[in-house]
């Protein structure tokens, strides 16, 4: 709720600021997002960058928007339109996970017994008072990460949990490990605050900070909607209706989730073979319905196998999706900046805003490298 209120007041101001951005600034912003989501957030910078490179490689397949020449289509007309983000997303997040569970996870973990729910779905007054400070602290931690391309809500979630654990250790009777409500309240608040605030960066800057935001931005593109500050100028009715829907959605989620949480949990009682077979069927039906092409199903299968291999060898999926979404934006703005400067590449670093973004990017890389080197030195010690 707090993040949605802040988005309502901050998004128009941020859109006015981003209206002064040119091609060089947007290219620097996209590059900052690439580096942050692939090397800063992930455990392995090499794996993150390789995942990003694969996403960029997928993005350049098809007809070049400037020259009209086909690129990396291998002479096949089926690839002239490139790869659909919907097909890639479903293959990465759905079919790849199904193959992974069927081939590795289910055999590695074995059969697990489902815990039966117990207790009550509502907080008592004492529990509410216990959770309230953690909610506020988690919200404060999660809000800034909503406008920073740092890979979504994972980092603020862990930061909020770590902060609550350190605070709990100072209490006379520590509760962590015994059912501490703050250990759940703070991370959930941080994740929700980040997710809500991410719409600020998406609507005002056209910058997705997570895979989910990238999918929403792709939907805007498919419907011909502009991204960034132009969205406020050309489609203000859509922006404000979308912002109003946040508050309605939160009320609807409470109505749906609180009384029916036990009912949703019963979905886990469905046998895994039936559950994952159903996911596979509906994924294929959705892709075929969107394009009515057998080629899309073949691409879905290939992407699913690639996602399975990435999941198996612990390669992050978010950089690939963000690279595919922001790749065309970065390429277009880079070309525009260089062409407007008569081929002078230094135009990419001539703007003060772009220089600030590059400095921030270099600082983030340096801090991450220092933290990882310190962690390795500590582990060896």
Phi, psi and omega in degrees: 000316178298315181295323179294320177297317179295323178299318181301320184271330185270331185300314178299320179295317179294326177294322177295319179295316182288347177294339178276357179286140173249190180302321181295321180292318180291327175294318178296322179294317178295320179295322177298318178296320178300310184294318184295316185279342184256327185244327183280317187279319187286158179293324180243117180296325181295314180294321179296317180291324177294320176297318177298316180299322178294319177297319177293323179295320178294325185291331185272358178286133177125194181283130177291128184291340182267307184269340183080008181271142176289139182235127173055035179266352181055030178075006182267125177296340181293338182258007181297327179273001180078190179267133178288134179296328179297316179296316180295318182295314179296319179295320182287309190269341184246294185295321178299321178292322178298313180297321180296315180296318183292324187266327189236301190299317184294323181281331181285320185269336183076185180282135179243149181270132181283128178285132178281137181292144178217162179094206185232152183275000184244149176278142171281172180298318179294320179294322179297315179295328177289323184277333187303311178299324179293322176301314183294316179295317179297322178297316180297324179287321186281332185301311182298329182286352178287338180246007178251125178290078184242023172092010177102214190265002184295311183297307179298330177297312179290324177297317180295319179296316180296322179295317179294325180293321178292319178294322181293328181294340180274351182285158179298322178235089180302141183252346182296134185094354180236014181099048181283122182292329180294331179293341176258322185295313184294310179298322179295319178296319179297316179296318179293320179296319179295317181296317179294317182290337181297336177293337176297309179294325182290314184284319186275324184251345187069029185247112176277130181259359180209172179297323179296315178297325178296322179293319178296317178298322177296323177297319175302315182296319181295330179267010176073023181270139178288157178248154179083208186297334179296335179296322178291328182280318187267330182229058181296327180295326178289317182299311185287329174293323178293318178295320178294328181292337178302313183291320177296320182296323180295321178293317180296321179297320177298316181297320183282316190281316187298307182284332189253013180301320179297325180292317180296325180296335180291347175299334179290347178282346178294130179304139185304318179302319179290320183297309184285331173295320178296318178299318180296316182297313182291329175296314180294320179296320180296318180292318181292322180293329182285332183229348181052043183227131175293330179299325178297324178291322177295318178296321178300318180295317179297315179297322178298319178294319177298317178296322177299316179295319179295319179295321181295318183262016172063046172264134182290145182267330184301316178301325179296313182293317180294322177296322179291324181282313184274347181303307178300323178296315179295318181295315181297315181291326177296316179297316181298317181296318182287320180293321179292339178260019179057041175086006180278112183291336180295349177297338180289340182237020182268346182271139177301321180296317179297320179297319178299317180296319179293322178295316178298321179295316179296321178295319179296320178295318181295317180296320180295316179297319179296317180296319180290321177294322177295321179295321179292321179295320178295322179295320178293322178294000000 
